[in-house]
């Protein structure tokens, strides 16, 4: 999965809770090159910047609206109330993805 952040402002934007990556003024940065999906889903700095209209996301195919950007990085929400799901990694390992009541996303290898 690719997640690209696009800066909608004329100033550089730092995202401290994502390794202090910096998104160039009016530029873009591929978050999934430096952060895990879990870190991105749990980034309060990213949500704050999306809420402010400073950043929109691109899913690797198309730019998303502000509302869709916020929805995209919050897979466990009121529109998709799943609290736990399982998936198989490319190397055929079984994993479980879950979110606790505080909204923290965790992954663990299934036993």
VENVEN-V914840 format. One record per pair of residues at least 4 apart in sequence whose ideal C-beta (glycine too) atoms are under 6 Angstrom apart, sorted by the first residue. I is the first residue (numbers start at 0). J is the second residue. Records with the same first field share a line. If there is no record, write none. Layout:
I = J, J
//
This chain:
1 = 31, 59
2 = 30, 31, 39
3 = 27, 29, 57
4 = 22, 28, 30, 54
5 = 27, 55, 57
6 = 12, 22, 25, 26
7 = 53
8 = 53
9 = 24
10 = 24
11 = 21, 23, 24
12 = 22, 53
13 = 19, 21
14 = 20, 44, 45
15 = 19, 44
16 = 42, 44
17 = 34, 42
18 = 33
20 = 33
22 = 28
30 = 34, 39
34 = 38, 39
37 = 104
39 = 72
40 = 72, 104
41 = 104
48 = 53, 54
49 = 54, 68, 69
55 = 62, 68
56 = 63, 68, 71
57 = 62
63 = 67, 68, 71
67 = 71
75 = 98
82 = 98
83 = 97
84 = 96
85 = 95
86 = 94
87 = 93
88 = 92, 94
93 = 109
94 = 106, 108, 109
95 = 107, 109
96 = 106
97 = 105
98 = 104
99 = 103
//
